[in-house]
Amino acid sequence: AFAKATCAACHDGGRAVGPSLVGVAKRFGRDDLLAAIVQPNKDVPPRYRPTRVTTTDDRSFTGVVVYEATDGLILQTGADTTVRVAGADVAGKKVVDVSLMPAGLLDKLSDAEVADLLAYLGALR
């Protein structure tokens, strides 16, 4: 269920964009874990708030800034995706109160798989 819901893509890997899930059961109760998965934008810790970058040609990208210098920046927009924006092309930057974790991750799971996922997360002490 952890793999099917694509949790592993963003958590606890070398390129993790989301918080580590090691010890998550010590930090959150079962109901809070479920709420965080179902409503990822409800309470996004400041450390994991992405930046929305708008460009001079009206494009917009949202991600975690992994590199920034005068000549440009690199945003990690997903587990395996990054975007480079040249410094001259940046029209604006703003930290936003949304999560990179998409809503609906549990939609592809059966009720039994959701229960299994919560049991797995509950075991990560």
Secondary structure as the mmCIF struct_conf table of DSSP 4:
data_model
#
loop_
_struct_conf.conf_type_id
_struct_conf.id
_struct_conf.beg_label_comp_id
_struct_conf.beg_label_asym_id
_struct_conf.beg_label_seq_id
_struct_conf.end_label_comp_id
_struct_conf.end_label_asym_id
_struct_conf.end_label_seq_id
TURN_TY1_P TURN_TY1_P1 PHE A 2 THR A 6
HELX_RH_3T_P HELX_RH_3T_P1 CYS A 7 ALA A 9
TURN_TY1_P TURN_TY1_P2 CYS A 10 CYS A 10
BEND BEND1 HIS A 11 GLY A 13
TURN_TY1_P TURN_TY1_P3 GLY A 14 ARG A 15
BEND BEND2 GLY A 18 GLY A 18
HELX_LH_PP_P HELX_LH_PP_P1 PRO A 19 SER A 20
TURN_TY1_P TURN_TY1_P4 VAL A 22 GLY A 23
HELX_RH_AL_P HELX_RH_AL_P1 VAL A 24 ARG A 27
BEND BEND3 PHE A 28 PHE A 28
HELX_RH_AL_P HELX_RH_AL_P2 ARG A 30 VAL A 38
TURN_TY1_P TURN_TY1_P5 PRO A 40 ASN A 41
BEND BEND4 LYS A 42 ASP A 43
HELX_RH_3T_P HELX_RH_3T_P2 PRO A 46 TYR A 48
STRN STRN1 THR A 51 THR A 55
TURN_TY1_P TURN_TY1_P6 THR A 56 ASP A 57
BEND BEND5 ASP A 58 ASP A 58
STRN STRN2 SER A 60 ALA A 69
TURN_TY1_P TURN_TY1_P7 THR A 70 ASP A 71
STRN STRN3 GLY A 72 GLN A 76
BEND BEND6 GLY A 78 ASP A 80
STRN STRN4 THR A 82 ALA A 86
HELX_RH_3T_P HELX_RH_3T_P3 GLY A 87 ASP A 89
STRN STRN5 VAL A 90 VAL A 95
BEND BEND7 ASP A 97 ASP A 97
BEND BEND8 LEU A 100 MET A 101
HELX_LH_PP_P HELX_LH_PP_P2 PRO A 102 PRO A 102
TURN_TY1_P TURN_TY1_P8 ALA A 103 GLY A 104
HELX_RH_3T_P HELX_RH_3T_P4 LEU A 105 LYS A 108
BEND BEND9 LEU A 109 LEU A 109
HELX_RH_AL_P HELX_RH_AL_P3 ASP A 111 GLY A 122
TURN_TY1_P TURN_TY1_P9 ALA A 123 ALA A 123
#
